[in-house]
């Protein structure tokens, strides 16, 4: 379920369709190498495999995958990969 404010509801009624929204930060990072700093300051460097509302699935290499709860994350960063690279 998606929540809309009044302006968005009226715009949707007038146009009859939703405006295209840019992807949020985490969905753009799927498949990328990310650096995550946990609330206690420890860094994690891994490939972001997938995500849901509460968790991130990370591939740390050598066949190991870990789940990190989003509320345990302080910061997350990654480099934007240009297409064709």
C-alpha positions in Angstrom: 0.0 0.0 0.0 1.3 3.4 -0.9 0.4 6.6 1.0 -0.3 9.8 -1.0 -0.7 13.3 0.2 -3.6 15.4 -1.0 -1.7 17.0 -3.8 -0.6 13.7 -5.2 -4.1 12.3 -4.9 -5.5 15.2 -6.9 -2.8 15.0 -9.5 -3.4 11.3 -9.9 -7.1 11.9 -10.4 -6.5 14.6 -13.0 -3.9 12.7 -15.1 -5.4 9.2 -14.5 -2.0 7.7 -13.9 0.9 8.0 -11.5 4.0 10.0 -12.4 7.2 8.0 -12.8 9.3 8.3 -9.6 13.1 7.8 -9.6 14.4 4.7 -7.8 15.2 5.2 -4.1 18.8 4.8 -2.8 18.7 1.1 -1.7 17.1 -0.3 -4.9 19.7 1.5 -7.0 22.5 -0.2 -4.9 21.3 -3.8 -5.5 24.1 -5.7 -7.2 26.7 -3.0 -6.3 29.6 -3.2 -3.8 28.5 -1.3 -0.8 30.2 0.0 2.4 27.9 -0.1 5.4 28.9 1.3 8.7 26.9 -0.2 11.6 25.7 1.8 14.6 28.7 0.6 16.7 31.0 2.0 14.0 32.1 -1.3 12.4 32.3 -1.2 8.6 31.0 -4.0 6.3 32.1 -4.1 2.7 30.0 -6.5 0.6 27.8 -6.8 -2.5 24.1 -6.0 -1.8 22.1 -9.0 -3.0 18.6 -7.9 -2.1 16.5 -6.0 0.5 13.1 -5.8 2.1 11.4 -3.4 4.5 13.6 -4.5 7.4 16.7 -6.3 6.2 19.6 -6.2 3.7 21.1 -9.4 2.3 24.8 -9.0 1.7 27.3 -11.3 0.0 30.6 -11.0 1.8 32.5 -13.4 -0.5 33.8 -16.9 -0.2 30.3 -18.2 -0.2 29.1 -16.3 2.9 26.0 -14.2 3.0 24.7 -12.2 5.9 21.5 -10.4 6.8 21.8 -7.0 8.4 18.8 -5.3 10.0 18.3 -1.8 8.7 17.9 -0.3 12.2 21.5 -1.5 12.9 22.9 0.7 10.0 24.3 4.1 10.6 25.5 4.9 7.0 25.6 3.2 3.6 27.6 4.2 0.5 28.4 2.9 -2.9 29.8 4.2 -6.2 27.4 4.7 -9.0 28.4 2.4 -11.9 28.0 3.9 -15.3 26.3 1.7 -17.9 28.7 0.0 -20.3 31.3 -0.5 -17.6 
